[in-house]
Amino acid sequence: MKRLIPIALLVAAILPARLQAQFFCDGVACAALPLSQAQLDRIYQDIQYQYFDQVFEDMAEAAALASLSGAPMGDINLDRFTFGLSAAVSYRSLESVDVRVPEVGIVENLPSTGVAAQPRVYFGMNLGEVMGSGNLVARTPPWYSLSRFDLYLSYVTFDLDQPSGTARSSSEDWTVDARSKGIELRYHLADSRELGSPMMRFLGVSLGLGMNRFEQDIRYSKQDTGTRITLASGESVRWDASDTIEYKSVIDSYPLDIRTGIQFFHFLSLTVGAGAAWSKGYADFTASRAGPAYLESDLAAVLGFTIPASSLNLTVNGSGAPPARFAYGMLGVEFNFYFWKLYAEARGNENVYSANIGLRAVF
């Protein structure tokens, strides 16, 4: 998880909507750069619409999908109580984005991805068992029976601190303060039963509706990052800079899904499902990027000339909202060791994926 978080923190800064920015050159050598202030303004505007919007949507969708890992897949229909720990990591496929600015040039190889990591502690209960009616009805309970309802509650708060020099890159420094909580109610559409043999069992069908909240407060800095701006004139500007990011987000997601599964030999359970989630929330951030920019010139290098440096400075303040809804599929596998259960789950669609592993007890 620690390897993924710095990536998430870096791309989380690039967000859309109601942006106010400054992009300017500072220093006596700015005249050596073939970039006017008007061109810098054009570059910023096109980066906003071609790149910032996409990265924010990727990050928000990854965070929303990670927040859905509440009720475990293994118990399609819970008949007692369960308690467990899990950790979910969500990832959106990495894309390399080239921002094309008409009549100015191209900003090359900007990374667009989404990553979110979320641990969770949860408790689940069958409401009929809680109310003392779980074993009172020998036949299949009626549709309105409390025994057809399972309730799951989850919560976790965590702080992570990565001082400079201890990460994979010694130039990174970040802190994370995150909170997560959720509630999910599941209804037994079909009960479990044996499938012709005690060694194979249908786990039933359940329909679930939930609400999850995922909050993050992040501060991140990284030294010595670089990109290239290729101008329409054929010249290239190399921009080596340091990034500083302050980011806060609150995402509420409301999933609705259906699940079913089969158990083999009382040991292995395979489960599948599909669902959709509606989300809302906001993200506020301040990001700055500043550092030397050089005109790349092969001729100057051959002749031994020193190309003067200037400093490009970018400051962004803004806010945005996550995508309103998305659909996903689910697949789970669970191993039963008496009352302990070890499981792994996957959620995703054609763009974003989430992996969740956990350990739980049934009692």
Residue pairs with C-beta under 8 A, 6 or more apart in sequence:
1 87
1 89
1 117
2 160
2 162
2 167
3 168
4 89
4 91
4 115
4 117
5 115
5 117
5 160
5 162
5 174
5 176
6 162
6 167
6 168
6 169
6 172
6 174
6 220
6 222
7 113
7 115
8 59
8 62
8 114
8 115
8 116
8 117
9 174
9 176
9 218
9 220
9 245
9 247
10 220
10 222
10 243
10 245
11 55
11 58
11 59
11 111
11 112
11 113
11 114
11 115
12 59
12 216
12 218
12 220
12 245
12 247
12 249
12 283
12 285
13 220
13 243
13 245
13 247
13 285
13 287
13 316
14 51
14 52
14 55
14 56
14 287
15 52
15 55
15 56
15 59
15 283
15 285
15 318
15 319
15 320
16 48
16 49
16 52
16 53
16 56
16 318
16 320
17 56
17 318
17 319
17 320
17 321
18 318
18 319
18 320
19 48
19 52
19 316
19 317
19 318
20 316
20 317
20 318
21 44
21 48
21 314
21 315
21 316
21 317
21 318
22 313
22 314
22 315
23 40
23 41
23 43
23 44
23 312
23 313
23 314
23 315
24 37
24 40
24 312
24 313
25 33
25 35
25 37
25 40
25 293
25 310
25 311
25 312
25 313
26 310
26 311
26 312
26 313
27 309
27 310
27 311
28 310
29 308
29 309
29 310
30 310
32 295
32 307
32 308
32 310
33 237
33 293
33 295
33 310
34 231
34 233
34 235
34 237
34 295
35 229
35 231
35 237
39 101
39 104
40 312
42 101
42 103
42 104
43 99
43 101
43 104
43 105
43 107
43 229
44 314
46 99
46 100
46 101
46 102
47 99
47 107
47 110
50 97
50 99
50 100
51 97
51 99
51 110
51 112
54 95
54 97
54 112
55 112
55 113
55 114
56 283
56 320
57 114
57 322
57 323
58 92
58 112
58 113
58 114
58 351
58 352
59 92
59 114
59 115
59 116
60 114
60 249
60 251
60 279
60 281
60 283
60 320
60 321
60 322
60 323
61 92
61 114
61 322
61 323
61 326
61 351
61 352
62 90
62 91
62 92
62 114
62 115
62 116
62 352
62 354
63 90
63 114
63 116
63 118
63 214
63 216
63 249
63 251
63 322
64 214
64 251
64 253
64 277
64 279
64 322
64 323
64 326
65 90
65 116
65 277
65 326
65 328
65 347
65 348
65 352
65 353
65 354
66 88
66 89
66 90
66 116
66 117
66 118
66 214
66 354
67 116
67 118
67 180
67 182
67 212
67 213
67 214
67 251
67 253
68 210
68 212
68 253
68 255
68 275
68 277
68 328
68 347
68 354
69 86
69 88
69 118
69 120
69 345
69 347
69 354
69 356
70 120
70 122
70 152
70 154
70 182
70 183
70 184
70 210
70 212
71 122
71 124
71 150
71 152
71 184
71 186
71 208
71 210
72 82
72 84
72 86
72 122
72 124
72 332
72 334
72 341
72 343
72 345
72 358
72 360
73 259
73 261
73 271
73 273
73 330
73 331
73 332
73 334
73 343
73 345
74 261
74 269
74 271
74 332
74 334
74 341
74 343
74 360
75 82
75 124
75 150
75 203
75 362
76 192
76 203
76 204
76 205
76 206
76 259
76 260
76 261
76 271
77 150
77 186
77 188
77 191
77 192
77 203
77 204
77 206
78 124
78 125
78 126
78 150
78 186
79 126
79 129
79 134
79 147
80 125
80 126
80 129
80 134
80 362
80 363
81 123
81 124
81 125
81 126
81 129
81 362
81 363
82 123
82 124
82 125
82 360
82 361
82 362
82 363
83 122
83 123
83 124
83 360
83 361
83 363
84 121
84 122
84 341
84 358
84 359
84 360
84 361
85 119
85 120
85 121
85 358
85 359
85 360
86 119
86 120
86 122
86 356
86 357
86 358
86 359
86 360
87 117
87 118
87 119
87 120
87 356
87 357
87 358
88 117
88 118
88 119
88 120
88 354
88 355
88 356
89 115
89 116
89 117
89 118
89 354
89 355
89 356
90 114
90 115
90 116
90 117
90 118
90 352
90 353
90 354
90 355
91 113
91 114
91 115
91 352
91 353
91 354
92 113
92 114
92 115
92 351
92 352
92 353
93 113
93 351
93 352
93 353
94 111
94 112
94 113
95 111
95 112
95 113
96 109
96 110
96 111
96 112
97 109
97 110
97 111
97 112
98 106
98 107
98 108
98 109
98 110
99 106
99 107
99 110
100 106
101 107
103 232
104 231
104 232
105 229
105 230
105 231
105 232
105 233
106 229
106 230
107 227
107 228
107 229
107 230
108 227
108 228
108 229
108 230
109 227
109 228
110 227
114 352
116 214
118 156
118 178
118 180
118 214
119 156
119 158
119 180
120 154
120 155
120 156
120 180
120 182
120 358
121 154
121 155
121 156
122 152
122 153
122 154
122 155
122 182
123 152
123 153
123 154
124 150
124 151
124 152
124 153
125 150
125 151
125 152
126 134
126 147
126 149
126 150
127 146
127 147
127 149
127 150
127 151
128 134
128 141
128 145
128 146
128 147
128 148
128 149
129 147
130 146
131 146
133 145
133 146
133 147
134 147
137 145
137 147
140 191
141 147
141 148
147 188
148 187
148 188
149 185
149 186
149 187
149 188
150 185
150 186
150 188
150 206
151 183
151 184
151 185
151 186
152 182
152 183
152 184
152 185
152 186
152 210
153 182
153 183
154 180
154 181
154 182
154 183
154 184
154 212
155 180
155 181
155 182
156 179
156 180
156 181
157 178
157 179
157 180
158 176
158 178
159 175
159 176
159 177
159 178
160 174
160 175
160 176
160 178
161 174
161 175
161 176
162 172
162 173
162 174
162 175
163 173
164 170
164 171
164 172
164 173
164 221
167 173
167 174
169 222
171 222
171 223
171 224
172 220
172 221
172 222
172 223
173 220
173 221
173 222
174 218
174 219
174 220
174 221
175 218
175 219
175 220
176 216
176 217
176 218
177 216
177 217
177 218
178 214
178 215
178 216
178 217
179 213
179 214
179 215
180 212
180 213
180 214
180 215
181 212
181 213
182 210
182 211
182 212
182 213
183 210
183 211
184 208
184 209
184 210
184 211
184 255
185 208
185 209
185 210
186 206
186 207
186 208
186 209
187 206
187 207
187 208
188 204
188 205
188 206
189 204
189 205
189 206
189 207
189 258
190 204
190 205
190 260
191 204
192 201
192 202
192 203
192 204
193 201
193 202
193 204
194 200
194 201
194 202
195 201
195 202
195 262
199 264
199 265
199 266
200 262
200 263
200 264
200 265
201 262
201 263
201 266
202 260
202 262
203 260
203 261
203 262
203 263
203 269
203 271
204 260
205 258
205 259
205 260
206 258
206 259
206 260
207 256
207 257
207 258
208 255
208 256
208 257
208 258
208 259
208 275
209 254
209 255
209 256
210 254
210 255
211 252
211 253
211 254
212 252
212 253
212 254
212 255
213 250
213 251
213 252
214 249
214 250
214 251
214 253
215 248
215 249
215 250
215 251
216 247
216 248
216 249
217 247
217 248
218 245
218 246
218 247
218 248
219 245
219 246
219 247
220 243
220 244
220 245
220 247
221 242
221 243
221 244
221 245
222 242
222 243
223 242
224 240
224 242
225 240
225 241
225 242
225 243
225 289
226 238
226 239
226 240
226 241
227 238
227 239
228 236
228 237
228 238
228 239
228 296
229 236
229 237
229 239
230 236
231 237
235 295
235 296
235 297
236 295
236 296
237 293
237 294
237 295
237 296
238 293
238 294
238 296
239 291
239 292
239 293
239 312
240 291
240 292
240 293
240 294
241 289
241 290
241 291
241 292
241 312
242 289
242 290
242 291
243 287
243 288
243 289
244 287
244 288
244 289
245 285
245 286
245 287
246 285
246 286
246 287
247 283
247 284
247 285
247 287
248 283
248 284
248 285
249 281
249 282
249 283
249 284
250 281
250 282
250 283
251 279
251 280
251 281
251 322
252 279
252 280
252 281
253 277
253 278
253 279
254 277
254 278
254 279
255 275
255 276
255 277
256 275
256 276
256 277
257 273
257 274
257 275
257 276
257 330
258 273
258 274
258 275
259 271
259 272
259 273
259 330
260 271
260 272
260 273
261 269
261 270
261 271
261 272
261 332
262 269
262 270
263 269
263 270
264 270
266 336
267 335
267 336
268 333
268 334
268 335
268 336
269 332
269 333
269 334
269 336
270 332
270 333
271 330
271 331
271 332
271 333
271 334
272 329
272 330
272 331
272 332
273 329
273 330
273 331
273 332
274 327
274 328
274 329
274 330
275 327
275 328
275 330
276 325
276 326
276 327
276 328
277 325
277 326
277 327
277 328
278 324
278 325
279 322
279 323
279 324
279 325
279 326
280 321
280 322
280 324
281 321
281 322
282 319
282 320
282 321
283 319
283 320
283 321
283 322
284 318
284 319
285 316
285 317
285 318
285 319
286 315
286 316
286 317
287 314
287 315
287 316
288 313
288 314
288 315
288 316
289 312
289 313
289 314
290 311
290 312
290 313
290 314
291 311
291 312
292 309
292 310
292 311
293 309
293 310
293 311
293 312
294 307
294 309
295 307
296 307
297 305
297 307
300 307
326 349
326 352
327 349
328 347
328 348
328 349
328 352
329 347
329 348
329 349
330 345
330 346
330 347
331 345
331 346
332 343
332 344
332 345
332 346
333 343
333 344
333 345
334 341
334 342
334 343
334 344
335 341
335 342
335 343
339 361
339 362
339 363
340 359
340 360
340 361
341 359
341 360
341 361
341 362
342 358
342 359
343 357
343 358
343 359
343 360
344 355
344 356
344 357
345 355
345 356
345 357
345 358
346 353
346 354
346 355
346 356
347 353
347 354
347 356
348 354
